[in-house]
Amino acid sequence: MKPSDRRRAAAVLAAATLLPGCSIISPVPALELAKAASGAVQHAILYGPSQASNTVFHAPLEVSALCIEYRPDAQIVDFVPSLQAELKKRQVDSRVYEAGTPLETCKAWLKYSAAIDWDTALFGGEYRPYLRQASLTLQTSNGRTLASSQYRLEGRLEAGKWSSTREKLAPVVSALLTGD
């Protein structure tokens, strides 16, 4: 590089650092790298995988279709569609019925409860609801419980907090149908 080019590059660099606003050049690059890395780790934790808990599996039942008892108090718009999508993924057809439908209507029933909470997402400004807890119970038409499983957002890190409802329900539905 010629001396005149070096002087020109130094002048451009000096002018760029004096401009108002954000600068690419950080006085402490290690600090900037640490901030970026911690943001990436936090994002991975908050959108990470979830798991089923408190699974009780009494007896295997070849379920190809079941009925879901609808709970309007669950307050989660995508809960039932997410549940049905996960059942369909496992080749189980489902229909949704209001509470009080005669149990004899279906061979197997899926009953659920769910709780939400509100918070702001990482780098977000608006409060959004998220699934905090869900319980699923699979029963026969005579009321015998075949399996039950839960999802709970636990721990200080709240791993998977901002994962989708479907991602949270996937391991619970799997545990409900297979016991795993």
C-alpha positions in Angstrom: 0.0 0.0 0.0 1.4 3.4 -0.9 1.9 6.1 1.8 -0.7 8.3 0.2 -3.3 5.5 0.3 -2.4 4.8 4.0 -2.9 8.5 4.8 -6.2 8.5 2.9 -7.4 5.3 4.7 -6.4 6.8 8.1 -8.3 10.0 7.3 -11.4 8.1 6.3 -11.1 5.9 9.4 -10.7 9.0 11.6 -13.7 10.7 10.0 -15.8 7.6 10.4 -15.1 7.4 14.2 -16.1 11.0 14.6 -19.5 10.5 13.0 -22.5 10.5 15.3 -24.5 7.2 15.8 -23.3 3.7 16.1 -19.7 2.9 15.3 -18.4 -0.5 14.1 -15.3 0.1 16.1 -15.8 -0.7 19.7 -13.4 0.4 22.4 -13.9 -2.9 24.1 -14.4 -5.6 21.4 -14.3 -8.5 23.9 -17.3 -6.9 25.8 -19.3 -6.6 22.6 -18.5 -10.2 21.7 -19.6 -11.3 25.2 -22.9 -9.4 24.9 -23.6 -11.0 21.5 -22.8 -14.5 22.8 -24.9 -14.1 25.9 -27.8 -12.9 23.8 -27.5 -16.0 21.5 -27.3 -18.3 24.5 -30.3 -16.7 26.1 -32.3 -17.0 22.8 -31.3 -20.7 22.5 -32.5 -21.4 26.1 -35.8 -19.5 25.8 -36.7 -21.1 22.4 -35.2 -24.5 23.3 -36.9 -27.9 23.5 -39.4 -28.9 26.1 -40.1 -32.2 27.8 -42.9 -34.2 29.2 -43.1 -34.7 33.0 -45.1 -36.7 35.5 -46.0 -39.3 32.8 -48.2 -42.2 34.0 -48.8 -44.9 31.4 -51.1 -47.6 32.5 -51.9 -49.7 29.5 -51.2 -49.4 25.8 -54.3 -48.9 23.7 -54.2 -48.9 19.9 -55.7 -45.5 19.4 -56.4 -44.5 15.8 -59.0 -41.9 16.7 -60.0 -40.0 19.8 -62.3 -37.2 21.0 -61.0 -34.1 22.6 -63.1 -32.4 25.3 -63.0 -28.7 24.5 -62.2 -26.4 27.4 -63.0 -22.7 26.6 -61.3 -21.7 29.9 -57.9 -22.8 28.6 -57.3 -19.3 27.0 -54.8 -20.4 24.5 -55.9 -19.9 20.9 -53.6 -22.4 19.3 -53.8 -25.1 22.0 -56.3 -27.4 20.4 -55.0 -27.0 16.8 -51.5 -27.7 18.1 -52.8 -30.8 20.0 -54.6 -32.0 16.9 -51.5 -31.5 14.7 -49.3 -33.5 17.0 -51.9 -36.3 17.1 -52.2 -36.3 13.3 -48.4 -36.5 13.1 -48.7 -39.8 15.0 -51.6 -41.1 12.8 -54.3 -40.4 15.4 -57.4 -38.7 14.1 -59.3 -36.4 16.5 -62.6 -34.6 16.8 -63.4 -31.8 19.3 -66.5 -32.0 21.4 -68.0 -29.7 24.0 -67.9 -30.8 27.7 -70.9 -32.9 28.6 -70.9 -34.9 25.3 -71.8 -38.5 26.2 -68.6 -40.5 26.7 -69.9 -43.4 24.6 -69.5 -41.1 21.5 -65.8 -42.1 21.3 -63.7 -45.1 22.3 -61.0 -42.8 23.8 -61.1 -39.3 25.2 -58.4 -36.7 25.6 -59.0 -34.2 28.4 -56.7 -31.3 29.1 -56.0 -28.3 31.2 -53.7 -25.5 30.4 -52.4 -22.3 32.0 -50.8 -19.3 30.4 -48.7 -16.4 31.7 -47.7 -13.1 30.1 -44.3 -11.6 29.6 -42.2 -9.7 27.1 -39.9 -11.7 24.8 -36.2 -11.1 24.5 -35.7 -7.7 22.7 -39.5 -7.4 22.6 -41.6 -4.5 23.9 -45.1 -6.0 24.0 -46.5 -8.5 26.5 -47.4 -11.8 24.9 -49.1 -14.9 26.3 -47.2 -18.2 26.5 -48.1 -21.7 27.6 -46.8 -22.2 31.2 -48.4 -25.5 32.1 -50.5 -28.2 30.3 -51.9 -31.5 31.5 -53.2 -34.2 29.2 -55.2 -37.3 30.2 -56.2 -40.1 27.9 -59.3 -42.1 29.1 -61.6 -44.8 27.8 -65.2 -44.2 27.2 -66.0 -45.8 30.5 -63.7 -43.3 32.3 -60.7 -45.5 32.9 -57.4 -43.5 32.7 -54.9 -45.0 30.3 -52.2 -42.4 30.5 -51.5 -38.8 31.6 -48.6 -36.5 31.1 -47.7 -32.8 31.7 -45.7 -29.9 30.4 -44.5 -27.4 33.0 -42.2 -24.5 32.5 -39.7 -24.9 35.3 -36.4 -23.8 36.5 -34.7 -20.5 36.8 -33.8 -20.4 33.1 -37.3 -21.3 32.0 -36.0 -23.3 29.0 -38.4 -23.3 26.1 -40.5 -20.4 27.4 -41.0 -18.9 24.0 -41.2 -22.1 22.0 -44.5 -22.5 20.2 -47.4 -24.3 21.8 -47.0 -27.2 19.4 -43.3 -27.6 20.3 -44.2 -27.7 23.9 -47.0 -30.2 23.5 -45.1 -32.6 21.1 -43.2 -34.5 23.8 -46.3 -34.6 26.0 -48.5 -36.1 23.3 -45.7 -38.6 22.5 -45.5 -39.7 26.1 -49.2 -40.0 26.4 -49.4 -42.4 23.4 -46.2 -44.4 23.9 -45.3 -44.0 27.6 -41.8 -42.7 26.6 
